[in-house]
Amino acid sequence: MTGLHLHVNEIPSPLSILLFGLQQMMICLSALLVVPYIVSDMLCAGEKALEIRVQLISATFVTSGIATILQTTFGMRLSILHGPSFAFIPALHTFQAEFPCNSDTSTNNWEEKMQMISGSCLIAVLIMPILGFTGLIGKISRYIGPVTIVPIMSLLTIGTVPDIEEKMGLHWISIVEFLILIGFIVFLGQTEVPIPVFSFKEKKIQFTWQKVFSQFPRFQYLLGIIIAWIICLILTVTNWEPPGGEARTDKNVSLAVFEETPWIQIPKPLFFGAPKFNAALICGFMASCFAAMIESIGDYNLCAKISKQTRPPPSNTNRAFVVEGVGCILAALWGVGTGITCYAENIAIMSVTKVGQRGKVIVGLRELYAMITKHVTSRITMQMAGLLLIFAGIISKFAAFLSMIPEPIIGGLLAMGVCLINGVSLSNLQTVDMKISRNLTIIGIAIIMSITTASHFEKTPLNTGNKTVDDVFGTLLTIRMLIGGLIAFTLDNIASGATRKQREFVDDDDYDDDDEKDVLTSVKHNGYALPSSVNQLLLRYPWLTYVPVIPSKREIEDIEDERLGDIGKHKVEM
């Protein structure tokens, strides 16, 4: 398949599966740490915060791994990785405003807060599987385009600004971390770096030159963490950082938690106790769910495009959100603090531009070379990443080690991550016709008026005389993503003046090359198709094909007929 080293259904060698899976895991590792740090700080748990953080990191890894395997196997069936969603953070901020951390806050109430967060999240995320199983999300997704997605994603990043300010305000090392990442991403992106490899054939070390910093986006983050952490270690050893300082690496609490944490511990559901519920937080999380679903719709379409697939069929979209909802339910039960969503960074790594190489490929290192230079969309490599995440979550000593990263470093990491998300969201507009004032105006109205509305109700709380109504609607009216998303979605679908193509809606017949369309939809490369054994079962009970998450009987028959044709053709050639 043109442009792909491994297509969705292709199974490479065991070594390649392991290498590509490890690559995908490393790409998302830094992003997986942000939510556990934010949630553990919101609980006002005092010295217990670090123990809670270890548990949250382990739970995050395990639930992300399970959700990834479920999505790639039963859901969309493309190479997609799941992780905690930033879309839930604005709702958590509203909840934190009701239970702020100050000198009068008791550090013994953190369990109740965690139970309320988990319970409210558990109820709210049920909307995902319901919309998926009923087929509503598959129908709605055809009306959600970049004009709706961009304001929501931009407002999501704006909503995380308080967290960025809080974390970066702890210590100047966060600014150093941020500048290191700017250097790697902005200035060294096109710099070729010599990579030493040993040639068993010629029995000597040779070098291959690659643009490592641009080809491994998240490795830049990991390298930035390591460098900043080493600086913190130097500050600690030399005592340039005073005792108790935020940048010190020898805090007694951190070392004690690391020593007391067992090597292996399987995260358990309801670890923090039986769930409790908060009406305002439930509504806030529901709004976050809609934002996360819209974000995922954009990610699914992007992944399909990179994987050389057609637009996701409604049955796959419906099934994807059922599975994503199941992942969110698992995250709520395990106490992650947020739901889960697709990670666009892992989708982006599949589309890394291939570059030339100085010199030759070393025999025996083809897998490493392919990992650096080729497009890989194989489903099984992402399933391996899911298994590795589960394994990492079970080794709780690893989570304890990661929890020792100084918080200011996480602040610099969060700042750059949010900047990248905002940039990626704006890139959705590159195929939208921005010469039309209608598109420009809708995006502008959605962003500015949502910020204005939320700011007003933050300064002037709703006062109807009913506390429940005030809490619920007061929360919803301060969530910028919800307001901006509703404005953009409504105006984009009722206002005339632009065709679907000018609004960047790609339909199945929007292909310039008929031959390319044939390649994309051939059963051999069809990533959406269910296994033959499952299709045979569905054909045995045809009433199941009327369920929105199942392909129609005709679609299944066409796929199986094509498979039989390919088998017959293969036998004739033999």
Number of C-alpha atoms within 10 A of each C-alpha: 12 9 15 17 17 19 25 25 20 16 14 17 9 9 11 17 21 18 19 25 24 19 21 27 25 20 22 24 17 20 21 20 23 19 24 24 23 19 23 24 16 21 24 23 21 15 11 16 20 22 20 22 25 27 28 27 26 30 31 30 29 27 30 32 29 21 29 30 26 21 28 27 18 16 25 27 22 29 29 28 28 29 27 27 23 23 29 24 23 27 24 21 21 21 21 16 10 10 14 15 17 8 7 7 14 12 16 12 12 21 17 17 22 24 24 22 27 30 24 26 34 27 17 25 28 17 16 25 23 16 19 26 21 15 22 14 25 25 14 12 16 13 14 23 24 27 25 26 26 28 29 31 26 22 25 26 22 18 21 18 14 12 17 20 13 12 22 24 14 17 18 14 23 26 19 18 28 24 15 20 23 16 15 21 19 12 11 16 18 15 14 16 14 14 12 11 15 15 16 12 9 10 8 9 12 16 17 17 15 21 20 21 22 21 23 20 20 25 20 23 28 18 14 24 23 15 15 25 21 13 18 23 17 15 16 19 13 10 11 12 17 12 12 11 15 18 27 23 23 17 16 10 15 19 14 13 19 23 13 11 19 13 14 14 14 15 23 13 15 15 13 19 14 15 20 16 18 19 17 22 25 24 21 30 29 24 26 30 28 18 23 24 22 24 25 21 24 21 20 23 17 19 24 22 15 20 28 24 23 21 17 22 14 22 23 24 27 30 29 31 29 28 26 29 28 22 28 33 26 23 30 29 25 23 30 30 32 32 33 33 28 26 21 22 20 23 22 15 22 22 20 18 13 14 12 10 14 12 10 9 17 19 12 12 14 12 18 16 15 18 19 19 19 21 22 25 29 27 24 23 28 30 26 22 27 30 22 21 27 22 17 20 28 20 18 24 22 19 25 26 16 16 24 21 21 24 21 25 29 24 28 28 28 25 23 20 21 19 15 14 17 19 15 17 21 16 13 17 18 10 13 20 17 14 9 13 11 16 23 14 13 21 24 14 16 26 23 14 15 26 20 13 16 22 16 14 17 16 9 10 16 19 11 9 8 9 11 13 15 16 21 18 16 22 28 25 21 25 27 29 33 23 23 31 28 16 20 27 22 15 20 23 14 8 11 9 11 14 10 13 13 16 21 18 18 16 12 11 10 11 12 8 8 10 9 13 17 10 16 19 16 14 19 17 18 21 28 25 20 19 11 13 8 12 21 15 11 18 16 10 11 12 11 16 19 11 13 20 23 21 23 18 17 11 14 21 15 12 21 18 13 15 16 12 12 14 11 12 11 10 9 8 6 6
